[in-house]
Amino acid sequence: MTEKDPVVEIDELHIELCILQSHLDRLLSRIHQNEAKLHRFQSLETQLLAINSLRELVEHILEDTKAVFELDFVSLVLIDPKKELQQFLKEDGLAVETRPELIPLTTDHQLKPWFGKAFHAYLGPCKNHHRMLFPGGDQKPASIALLPLVRRRELLGCLNLGSSEPTRFTYGMATDFLDRLRSILSVCLENTRNFEMLRRTSLIDALTGVNNRRFFEQRLGEEIHRAQRTGEPLSFLFVDIDYFKRINDTYGHQTGDMVLAEIAGQIRSQLRNNDVLARYGGEEFVAILSGAELDRAMEVAERIRSQIERHTISDQNNQPIPVTISIGVSEYNPKLVPSMSKEDTRGLMELADQALYRAKRSGRNQVSRGGVYRKRSQREQIAV
């Protein structure tokens, strides 16, 4: 048996050490990558758990998930039988049609067969029947992960991740991150959905379906702050149904309730999505027109008044009920009044309220201009 040349043995050992070092470097690199991914995932998880707004949750899911997991495709399916979630998003300024990667479905019938009774995630190639989950372009992912979002045995939707790499998502691969992600998202989606429903239940007038006074008082402060940030004016409308007591006395309270609901719907139809309409009490409604100067608000108010006058409301015997409204209008301009106290906010409302009563004293069924709100010292200077 011949002995190896010591030089050869050293060379072989060196080669083995280089190979081991290469393996170790790859392992360390993977560890660092996983640590960075874990940190990003934990940051995403913390943000998701702190969200109450459905719109914020949807936007974080679609945008942040794509960035954190370095994906080419992300979409979200929401099961929305009564289209309530779509309405919640619309009210918060997110129209579903503007986000093709957000897919509302009225039933879960199409999704359930993909996940089975145990709601297992699907990892593997993107098949033809999966392509509907990745709309908005000709390119489709090569491999996908479909994560069912489930709470209390109810399928709420699914998060769909796609990659151009065929081996990114394969059957049998470890799914610890993905399982935790879908668990977190399921909880967040359930909580947010319940919060949105509770918020609207507590802030919606049950009779007319528009916002109630509590919501209005919260929102008025927010709109004033927004006006101060942007420097844009806002206008305030006080609306009152003329001779409403006479309607109740003549046709009964059920018909009176129907009239209130009809009027609310007609007013709403003349406003933008970002305008605020609320029932203030009895037969009174209030509206906030963001970014609208007084002249523009007067035009909107006249359009509302005219629409109500033309609109036909009938009683249970199909007999028309004559209904008109009176409106008072005021404006808040942050350039004239940079800061607003609670007293100032009341003053803005009183300005429109006084205009409303002038409209009523002048014969009703008309719009009255209350003017631009100014602080008492400014009014005194103008008077002088």
C-alpha positions in Angstrom: 0.0 0.0 0.0 1.5 3.3 -1.2 1.3 6.4 1.0 -0.2 9.5 -0.5 2.0 12.4 -1.3 1.6 14.9 1.6 1.2 17.7 -0.9 -1.7 15.9 -2.6 -3.3 15.3 0.8 -3.0 19.0 1.7 -4.5 19.9 -1.7 -7.4 17.5 -1.2 -8.0 18.8 2.3 -7.9 22.4 0.9 -10.5 21.5 -1.7 -12.7 19.8 0.9 -12.4 22.9 3.1 -13.3 25.2 0.2 -16.4 23.0 -0.5 -17.4 23.1 3.1 -16.8 26.9 3.3 -19.0 27.3 0.2 -21.8 25.2 1.8 -21.4 27.2 5.0 -21.5 30.5 3.1 -24.7 29.5 1.3 -26.2 28.4 4.6 -25.3 31.7 6.3 -26.6 33.6 3.3 -29.9 31.7 3.5 -30.1 32.3 7.3 -29.6 36.0 6.7 -32.2 36.0 4.0 -34.7 34.2 6.2 -33.9 36.5 9.1 -34.6 39.5 6.9 -37.8 37.9 5.5 -38.9 37.1 9.1 -38.3 40.7 10.1 -40.4 42.0 7.2 -43.1 39.4 7.8 -43.3 40.3 11.5 -43.5 44.0 10.6 -46.3 43.2 8.1 -48.1 41.1 10.7 -47.9 44.0 13.3 -49.3 46.4 10.7 -52.2 44.1 9.7 -53.2 43.4 13.3 -53.5 47.2 14.0 -55.9 47.9 11.1 -59.6 48.5 11.6 -60.5 49.9 8.2 -61.4 47.3 5.5 -59.9 49.6 2.8 -56.6 49.8 4.6 -56.5 46.1 5.1 -57.2 45.4 1.5 -54.5 47.8 0.3 -51.9 46.5 2.8 -52.6 42.9 1.7 -52.3 43.7 -2.0 -49.3 45.9 -1.8 -47.3 44.9 1.2 -47.6 41.1 0.7 -46.2 41.5 -2.8 -43.2 43.5 -1.5 -42.5 41.4 1.6 -42.5 38.1 -0.3 -41.0 39.5 -3.5 -43.8 38.2 -5.7 -44.8 38.9 -9.3 -48.6 38.5 -8.7 -50.9 39.0 -5.7 -54.7 39.0 -5.7 -57.4 38.8 -3.1 -60.8 37.2 -3.3 -63.5 38.4 -0.9 -66.7 36.3 -0.4 -69.4 39.0 -0.3 -72.9 37.5 -0.6 -74.8 40.8 0.1 -72.2 43.0 -1.6 -71.8 44.8 1.8 -68.0 44.7 1.7 -68.0 46.3 -1.7 -70.3 49.1 -0.3 -68.0 49.6 2.7 -65.0 50.0 0.4 -66.9 52.4 -1.9 -67.9 54.5 1.1 -64.3 54.7 2.1 -63.2 55.8 -1.4 -62.1 52.5 -3.0 -64.1 51.4 -6.0 -63.6 47.6 -6.6 -63.6 48.2 -10.4 -60.4 50.2 -10.1 -58.5 47.3 -8.5 -58.7 44.2 -10.8 -56.6 42.2 -8.3 -59.4 42.5 -5.8 -62.1 39.9 -6.8 -65.4 39.9 -5.0 -67.6 36.8 -5.2 -71.1 36.4 -4.0 -70.7 32.7 -3.2 -67.8 30.3 -2.2 -69.0 27.5 -4.6 -66.2 28.1 -7.0 -63.4 28.1 -4.4 -64.4 25.3 -2.1 -63.5 22.4 -4.5 -59.9 23.8 -4.7 -59.3 23.6 -1.0 -61.4 20.6 0.1 -63.3 20.2 3.3 -60.2 20.8 5.4 -59.4 24.0 3.6 -55.8 23.1 2.6 -53.7 25.6 0.7 -52.9 24.8 -2.9 -49.3 25.1 -4.0 -48.3 24.2 -7.5 -48.6 25.2 -11.2 -51.2 27.7 -12.3 -53.9 25.7 -14.1 -56.5 27.1 -16.5 -59.2 27.3 -13.9 -56.9 29.3 -11.6 -56.3 32.0 -14.2 -59.4 33.9 -13.2 -57.6 34.7 -9.9 -54.9 36.7 -11.7 -56.7 39.2 -14.0 -55.4 42.4 -15.5 -52.9 41.3 -18.1 -51.8 38.6 -20.5 -49.0 37.3 -18.3 -49.9 34.6 -15.8 -47.9 33.1 -13.0 -46.0 29.8 -13.5 -46.5 28.7 -9.9 -49.0 29.8 -7.3 -50.0 29.5 -3.7 -53.7 29.8 -3.0 -54.3 30.4 0.7 -57.9 30.0 1.9 -58.9 32.6 4.6 -61.1 30.7 7.1 -62.7 31.5 10.4 -65.1 29.3 12.3 -65.4 26.9 9.3 -66.5 29.8 7.1 -64.5 30.6 4.0 -64.1 34.4 3.9 -62.0 34.5 0.8 -58.5 33.6 -0.4 -55.1 35.2 -0.8 -53.5 34.3 -4.1 -49.7 34.5 -4.6 -48.0 34.0 -7.9 -44.5 33.8 -9.2 -42.9 33.6 -12.7 -40.6 30.9 -11.4 -42.1 27.4 -11.9 -40.3 26.1 -8.7 -41.3 29.0 -6.4 -44.4 27.2 -5.1 -44.5 23.4 -5.4 -46.5 20.6 -3.8 -44.9 19.4 -0.6 -42.8 22.4 0.1 -42.6 23.9 3.7 -45.4 26.4 4.3 -44.7 27.7 7.8 -44.7 31.4 6.7 -47.7 30.9 4.4 -49.8 29.1 7.0 -49.1 31.8 9.6 -49.8 34.5 7.1 -53.2 33.1 6.2 -54.1 32.6 9.8 -53.3 36.2 10.6 -55.2 37.5 7.6 -58.2 35.3 8.4 -58.4 36.9 11.9 -57.8 40.4 10.5 -60.5 40.0 7.8 -63.1 38.7 10.3 -62.3 41.4 12.8 -62.3 44.2 10.2 -65.5 42.9 8.6 -67.2 42.8 12.0 -65.8 46.2 13.0 -67.1 47.8 9.7 -70.6 46.3 10.2 -70.7 47.5 13.9 -69.4 50.9 12.9 -72.1 51.4 10.3 -74.8 49.9 12.6 -74.0 52.5 15.2 -73.4 55.4 12.8 -76.3 54.8 10.4 -79.8 56.0 10.8 -81.9 52.8 10.5 -85.0 54.5 9.0 -83.3 56.5 6.2 -80.1 54.5 5.6 -77.9 57.6 5.7 -75.5 58.5 8.4 -76.8 59.6 11.8 -76.0 62.7 13.9 -73.3 61.0 15.8 -71.4 60.1 12.6 -71.9 63.6 11.3 -70.5 65.3 14.4 -67.4 63.1 14.2 -67.0 63.7 10.4 -67.5 67.5 10.5 -64.4 67.8 12.7 -62.4 65.6 10.4 -63.6 67.6 7.3 -62.6 70.9 8.9 -59.1 69.5 9.7 -58.8 68.3 6.1 -59.8 71.7 4.8 -57.2 73.3 7.0 -54.5 70.9 5.7 -55.4 71.4 2.0 -56.5 75.1 2.2 -59.7 74.2 0.3 -63.1 75.4 1.5 -66.0 73.3 2.5 -69.7 74.1 2.5 -72.5 73.1 4.9 -76.1 72.5 4.1 -79.0 72.5 6.5 -82.1 70.8 4.9 -85.6 70.7 6.3 -88.7 69.0 4.8 -91.5 71.6 4.5 -94.7 71.0 6.5 -93.6 67.6 7.6 -96.0 67.6 10.6 -98.8 68.1 8.2 -97.7 65.0 6.2 -97.7 62.9 9.4 -101.1 64.2 10.5 -102.7 63.7 7.1 -101.2 60.4 6.0 -100.0 58.8 9.2 -96.5 58.2 10.7 -95.8 55.2 8.5 -96.2 57.3 5.4 -94.1 60.0 7.1 -91.3 57.5 7.6 -91.5 56.5 4.0 -91.3 60.1 2.9 -88.2 60.6 5.1 -86.5 57.6 3.5 -87.4 58.8 0.0 -86.1 62.3 0.6 -82.8 60.9 2.0 -82.4 58.8 -1.1 -83.1 61.8 -3.4 -80.6 64.0 -1.6 -78.0 61.3 -1.7 -78.4 60.9 -5.4 -77.4 64.5 -6.0 -74.2 64.4 -3.9 -70.7 63.0 -4.7 -69.4 59.9 -3.0 -67.0 61.9 -0.8 -69.8 64.3 0.4 -71.3 63.6 3.8 -75.0 63.3 4.3 -76.7 62.7 7.7 -80.1 62.8 9.3 -79.7 65.4 12.0 -83.0 64.8 13.7 -86.7 64.6 12.9 -87.2 65.9 9.4 -83.8 67.7 9.2 -80.8 66.6 7.2 -77.3 68.0 7.0 -74.7 67.7 4.3 -70.9 68.6 4.1 -69.6 69.4 0.6 -65.8 69.1 0.7 -63.8 71.4 -1.5 -67.0 73.4 -2.4 -67.2 77.2 -2.3 -70.5 78.9 -1.4 -71.5 79.5 -5.0 -70.9 75.9 -5.9 -72.8 74.7 -2.8 -75.7 77.0 -3.7 -75.9 75.3 -7.1 -75.9 71.8 -5.5 -78.5 72.9 -3.0 -80.8 74.3 -5.8 -80.3 71.0 -7.7 -81.4 69.0 -4.7 -84.4 71.3 -4.0 -85.5 71.1 -7.7 -85.1 67.3 -7.7 -87.3 66.9 -4.6 -90.0 69.2 -6.1 -90.1 67.1 -9.3 -89.9 63.8 -7.6 -93.3 62.0 -7.1 -93.9 60.3 -3.8 -97.2 58.4 -3.4 -99.2 57.1 -0.4 -100.5 53.6 0.0 -103.4 54.5 -2.3 -101.0 55.6 -5.0 -102.0 59.2 -4.5 -99.2 61.7 -4.9 -98.0 63.5 -1.7 -96.7 67.0 -2.4 -93.2 67.4 -0.7 -90.8 70.2 -0.9 -87.7 71.2 1.1 -85.9 74.3 2.3 -82.1 74.6 2.5 -79.7 77.0 4.2 -76.1 77.1 3.0 -72.9 78.3 4.7 -69.2 78.1 3.8 -66.0 77.6 5.8 -62.8 79.0 4.2 -59.6 78.1 6.1 -57.8 81.0 4.5 -60.2 83.4 6.4 -60.4 81.3 9.6 -57.2 79.2 10.0 -58.3 77.6 13.3 -61.7 76.5 14.4 -62.9 76.1 18.0 -66.0 74.2 19.0 -67.8 77.5 19.2 -66.7 78.3 15.7 -68.0 75.0 14.4 -71.3 75.7 16.0 -71.2 79.2 14.4 -70.7 77.6 11.0 -73.8 75.4 11.5 -75.8 78.3 12.9 -75.0 80.4 9.9 -76.7 77.7 7.7 -79.5 77.2 10.2 -80.3 80.9 10.2 -80.4 80.9 6.4 -82.7 77.8 6.5 -85.2 79.8 8.7 -85.0 82.7 6.3 -86.0 80.4 3.5 -88.9 79.1 5.6 -90.1 82.6 6.5 -89.9 83.6 2.9 -92.4 80.9 1.8 -90.4 77.6 1.9 -89.3 75.5 -1.1 -86.2 77.6 -1.6 -82.5 77.8 -1.0 -81.1 80.6 1.2 -77.4 81.8 1.3 -76.0 82.0 4.8 -72.6 83.4 3.7 -69.0 82.6 4.6 -68.3 82.0 8.3 -66.1 84.6 10.1 -65.1 84.9 13.7 -66.9 87.5 15.8 -63.9 89.9 15.7 -63.8 89.6 11.9 -67.5 90.3 11.6 -67.1 93.4 13.9 -64.3 94.7 11.6 -66.5 94.3 8.5 -69.4 96.1 10.3 -67.1 99.0 11.2 
